[in-house]
Structures are given as structure tokens and as C-alpha cells.
Amino acid sequence: MANEEQANLAREQHADFLRNLGAHGITIDEMKQRGEKTFAVIALFDHQPEEIPDTLEIKRGKKVMTVPLVARVAKKFKAE
């Protein structure tokens, strides 16, 4: 399971990739996966993307870890 620091690192390392898929917002949030708490990267899209991975890999030194990725459909925020 990923902690908050790992999820933030995944967000930073994969922001360009997610924007290229059409994400207009990228954040992290705590969620439950297989009954355990974990942190995930949340990518916000105008429309559900055709293909998106379930996880993002992060590298820290020689360690490779995975962080869950969740795609959500949400309209872009418009300032009033």
C-alpha cells in the first residue's frame, strides 16, 4: 500500500503523462483497496479516458513501487 509521500511522488513523476491523456486536474487522496487504507493518485477528466493504467510506478533509488491510479470524471473548475 502507498503512503502519502509515495502518492505525491507518483503525481509529480507522472503529471505530464496524465495531462497528455487529457487530465485537467491531478491530486492525491486516501482510499481503501482490498480492505486496507492506501493513498492514490486521482486524475480528473472531462470524459472517461479510453485506456488508463490501474497503477503508476515510482522509482526511489533502486526501489520500484506502485501507487494506485483512479480516473474520475469531473468538469473543469471555472472561476467566477
C-alpha positions in Angstrom: 0.0 0.0 0.0 1.2 3.5 -0.8 1.7 6.3 1.8 1.0 10.0 1.2 4.6 10.7 0.3 4.7 8.0 -2.3 1.5 9.1 -3.9 2.8 12.7 -4.1 5.9 11.4 -5.8 3.9 9.4 -8.3 1.8 12.6 -9.0 5.0 14.6 -9.6 6.7 11.9 -11.8 3.6 11.2 -13.9 1.9 14.6 -14.2 2.9 15.1 -17.9 1.7 11.6 -18.8 -1.7 12.2 -17.2 -2.0 15.6 -18.8 -1.3 14.0 -22.2 -4.2 11.6 -21.5 -6.4 14.6 -21.0 -6.4 15.1 -17.2 -7.2 18.6 -16.2 -6.6 18.1 -12.5 -4.3 15.7 -10.6 -4.5 15.2 -6.8 -4.0 12.5 -4.2 -6.5 11.1 -1.7 -6.7 8.3 0.8 -8.9 5.3 -0.2 -9.5 1.7 0.7 -8.1 -1.0 -1.6 -8.6 -4.7 -0.7 -9.8 -3.6 2.7 -6.7 -1.6 3.5 -6.1 2.2 3.6 -3.8 3.5 0.9 -3.1 6.7 -0.9 -3.9 7.0 -4.6 -3.3 9.5 -7.4 -6.7 10.9 -8.6 -6.8 12.1 -12.2 -9.7 14.3 -13.2 -11.0 14.2 -16.8 -13.9 15.8 -18.7 -14.8 12.4 -20.2 -13.7 8.9 -19.1 -10.5 8.1 -21.0 -10.4 5.0 -23.2 -7.4 3.5 -21.5 -5.7 4.3 -18.3 -3.5 2.2 -16.1 -4.6 1.0 -12.7 -1.3 1.9 -11.1 1.7 4.2 -11.6 5.2 3.1 -10.9 7.6 5.3 -8.9 11.3 5.0 -8.5 13.3 5.8 -5.4 16.9 4.9 -5.9 16.8 1.2 -6.8 13.3 0.6 -5.4 10.3 0.5 -7.8 6.9 0.8 -6.2 3.3 1.1 -7.5 0.7 3.6 -6.5 -3.0 3.2 -7.3 -4.4 5.5 -10.0 -8.1 6.4 -10.1 -9.7 8.2 -13.0 -12.7 10.4 -12.2 -14.9 12.4 -14.5 -15.4 16.0 -13.3 -16.0 19.3 -15.0 -13.2 21.8 -15.0 -13.4 24.4 -12.3 -14.3 27.8 -13.7 -13.6 30.9 -11.6 -16.5 33.3 -11.2 
